[in-house]
Amino acid sequence: MDFSSFNSAEQAHMTKIIEKKQMQDFLKLYANITEKCFITCCNDFTSKALSSKEESCVANCAEKFIKHSERVGARFAEANADQAGGSQ
């Protein structure tokens, strides 16, 4: 985003808003990964420790979730770039 038309106080304010939004997005992603992988992988509550099967499942689940999120983000960026390029 181009904030060059804003004064320094406005630029700082916009930067804070963007950073806050990025943190919210990160926390939402983390919460979604945690919930999805817990529901999918953790089903034996006889011990407070994860079994090796559960640990492996959680690791695979988190990796797939992150890769999926990266891919969706990349496709969104491509679509956004195509749209911005087509409107010029």
Secondary structure, DSSP 8 states (H G I E B T S, - for coil): ---TTS-HHHHHHHHHHHHHHHHHHHHHHHHHHHHHHHHHH----SSSS--HHHHHHHHHHHHHHHHHHHHHHHHHHHHHHHHHHHT-
